[in-house]
C-alpha cells in the first residue's frame, strides 16, 4: 500500500489502454504525463508507457470517491487526446526517413522498459 504524509492510499486501480501505434501512444503519454493531481497527499497517479503501444495508469487514493474523481478526470483527458490522434493526419515522411520522437525527459527510455519487463 502507498503512504503519503501518514495517509494510507488503500484504494487502487490500474488501467491499460491499447493504442494504434507506438508513436500515438508516446504522443498521448507526453500530453497527459504533465497533469498533476490536485491533492497528491490523497491521490497518486503514475502514468507509464509500455511496449506494444500500451498506456498504463495506476491510481491510488485514500477514499473511493477520490479514486473515482481522479480516474474519471483522467479518462476525459484521454478521450480528448485519442480523438485528436484519430483526427490529425500522420506526419509526412519520405520512405528512407524513419520517424523519431524528440526526447522527453519525463518519458521512460527503452532501456527502462526492458529492465522492468521481466
C-alpha beads as a LAMMPS data file, in Angstrom:
LAMMPS data file: protein, C-alpha beads

118 atoms
117 bonds

1 atom types
1 bond types

-500.0 500.0 xlo xhi
-500.0 500.0 ylo yhi
-500.0 500.0 zlo zhi

Masses

1 110.0

Atoms # bond

1 1 1 0.000 0.000 0.000
2 1 1 1.053 3.539 -0.657
3 1 1 1.504 6.148 2.047
4 1 1 1.765 9.918 1.714
5 1 1 2.041 12.097 4.785
6 1 1 0.698 9.306 7.024
7 1 1 -2.469 8.890 4.936
8 1 1 -2.918 5.358 3.586
9 1 1 -3.824 5.258 -0.080
10 1 1 -5.653 1.948 0.182
11 1 1 -7.966 2.122 -2.848
12 1 1 -6.104 1.196 -6.024
13 1 1 -6.893 0.832 -9.717
14 1 1 -4.828 0.150 -12.837
15 1 1 -5.999 0.850 -16.385
16 1 1 -4.227 -0.389 -19.517
17 1 1 -5.180 1.280 -22.785
18 1 1 -4.021 -0.247 -26.084
19 1 1 -3.422 2.383 -28.758
20 1 1 -2.943 2.221 -32.542
21 1 1 0.802 2.739 -32.633
22 1 1 3.885 3.427 -30.530
23 1 1 4.013 6.949 -31.974
24 1 1 0.427 7.751 -30.947
25 1 1 0.965 6.161 -27.538
26 1 1 4.088 8.282 -26.975
27 1 1 2.330 11.482 -28.090
28 1 1 -0.628 10.838 -25.783
29 1 1 1.711 9.918 -22.931
30 1 1 3.621 13.181 -23.416
31 1 1 0.368 15.161 -23.398
32 1 1 -1.025 13.527 -20.237
33 1 1 2.058 12.926 -18.073
34 1 1 2.352 16.606 -17.148
35 1 1 -1.068 16.659 -15.435
36 1 1 -0.506 16.550 -11.672
37 1 1 -3.034 15.575 -9.045
38 1 1 -4.646 18.420 -7.123
39 1 1 -4.356 16.582 -3.783
40 1 1 -1.150 14.489 -4.037
41 1 1 -1.349 13.595 -0.350
42 1 1 -4.711 11.885 -1.007
43 1 1 -4.382 10.669 -4.609
44 1 1 -1.421 9.272 -6.525
45 1 1 -1.334 8.710 -10.276
46 1 1 1.501 7.022 -12.168
47 1 1 1.405 7.071 -15.955
48 1 1 3.550 4.527 -17.827
49 1 1 4.251 3.895 -21.487
50 1 1 4.501 0.140 -22.016
51 1 1 5.891 -1.717 -25.038
52 1 1 3.290 -2.593 -27.641
53 1 1 1.626 0.857 -27.653
54 1 1 0.065 0.347 -24.222
55 1 1 -0.615 3.333 -21.993
56 1 1 -0.934 2.277 -18.352
57 1 1 -2.152 4.433 -15.496
58 1 1 -2.064 3.400 -11.845
59 1 1 -4.180 5.221 -9.289
60 1 1 -4.156 5.000 -5.508
61 1 1 -6.399 7.071 -3.261
62 1 1 -7.349 7.491 0.363
63 1 1 -11.100 7.328 -0.433
64 1 1 -13.230 5.627 -3.093
65 1 1 -14.712 8.985 -4.068
66 1 1 -11.267 10.438 -4.762
67 1 1 -10.322 7.387 -6.834
68 1 1 -13.479 7.816 -8.914
69 1 1 -12.888 11.535 -9.452
70 1 1 -9.216 11.082 -10.400
71 1 1 -9.893 8.218 -12.816
72 1 1 -12.907 9.943 -14.413
73 1 1 -10.907 13.113 -14.960
74 1 1 -8.029 11.161 -16.500
75 1 1 -10.409 9.279 -18.821
76 1 1 -11.912 12.555 -20.048
77 1 1 -8.447 13.907 -20.928
78 1 1 -7.509 10.585 -22.509
79 1 1 -10.654 10.630 -24.678
80 1 1 -9.782 14.106 -25.978
81 1 1 -6.205 13.040 -26.734
82 1 1 -7.360 9.896 -28.570
83 1 1 -9.905 11.884 -30.616
84 1 1 -7.162 14.335 -31.603
85 1 1 -4.825 11.490 -32.563
86 1 1 -7.565 9.935 -34.716
87 1 1 -8.391 13.200 -36.494
88 1 1 -4.906 14.543 -37.193
89 1 1 -3.112 13.086 -40.197
90 1 1 0.140 11.209 -39.617
91 1 1 3.307 13.216 -40.342
92 1 1 4.582 13.036 -43.916
93 1 1 7.788 11.057 -44.228
94 1 1 9.990 10.100 -47.096
95 1 1 10.494 6.357 -47.454
96 1 1 14.135 6.495 -46.357
97 1 1 13.486 8.513 -43.181
98 1 1 12.362 6.700 -40.056
99 1 1 10.052 8.548 -37.658
100 1 1 11.654 9.672 -34.439
101 1 1 10.241 11.455 -31.463
102 1 1 12.081 14.262 -29.742
103 1 1 13.411 13.205 -26.339
104 1 1 11.097 13.840 -23.416
105 1 1 12.816 13.655 -20.014
106 1 1 9.538 12.546 -18.422
107 1 1 9.187 9.572 -20.788
108 1 1 10.987 6.404 -19.676
109 1 1 13.664 5.168 -22.039
110 1 1 13.522 1.886 -23.905
111 1 1 16.219 0.524 -21.581
112 1 1 13.985 1.226 -18.568
113 1 1 11.187 -0.761 -20.198
114 1 1 13.490 -3.679 -20.889
115 1 1 14.811 -3.791 -17.327
116 1 1 11.324 -3.750 -15.785
117 1 1 9.683 -6.055 -18.309
118 1 1 10.636 -9.308 -16.711

Bonds

1 1 1 2
2 1 2 3
3 1 3 4
4 1 4 5
5 1 5 6
6 1 6 7
7 1 7 8
8 1 8 9
9 1 9 10
10 1 10 11
11 1 11 12
12 1 12 13
13 1 13 14
14 1 14 15
15 1 15 16
16 1 16 17
17 1 17 18
18 1 18 19
19 1 19 20
20 1 20 21
21 1 21 22
22 1 22 23
23 1 23 24
24 1 24 25
25 1 25 26
26 1 26 27
27 1 27 28
28 1 28 29
29 1 29 30
30 1 30 31
31 1 31 32
32 1 32 33
33 1 33 34
34 1 34 35
35 1 35 36
36 1 36 37
37 1 37 38
38 1 38 39
39 1 39 40
40 1 40 41
41 1 41 42
42 1 42 43
43 1 43 44
44 1 44 45
45 1 45 46
46 1 46 47
47 1 47 48
48 1 48 49
49 1 49 50
50 1 50 51
51 1 51 52
52 1 52 53
53 1 53 54
54 1 54 55
55 1 55 56
56 1 56 57
57 1 57 58
58 1 58 59
59 1 59 60
60 1 60 61
61 1 61 62
62 1 62 63
63 1 63 64
64 1 64 65
65 1 65 66
66 1 66 67
67 1 67 68
68 1 68 69
69 1 69 70
70 1 70 71
71 1 71 72
72 1 72 73
73 1 73 74
74 1 74 75
75 1 75 76
76 1 76 77
77 1 77 78
78 1 78 79
79 1 79 80
80 1 80 81
81 1 81 82
82 1 82 83
83 1 83 84
84 1 84 85
85 1 85 86
86 1 86 87
87 1 87 88
88 1 88 89
89 1 89 90
90 1 90 91
91 1 91 92
92 1 92 93
93 1 93 94
94 1 94 95
95 1 95 96
96 1 96 97
97 1 97 98
98 1 98 99
99 1 99 100
100 1 100 101
101 1 101 102
102 1 102 103
103 1 103 104
104 1 104 105
105 1 105 106
106 1 106 107
107 1 107 108
108 1 108 109
109 1 109 110
110 1 110 111
111 1 111 112
112 1 112 113
113 1 113 114
114 1 114 115
115 1 115 116
116 1 116 117
117 1 117 118
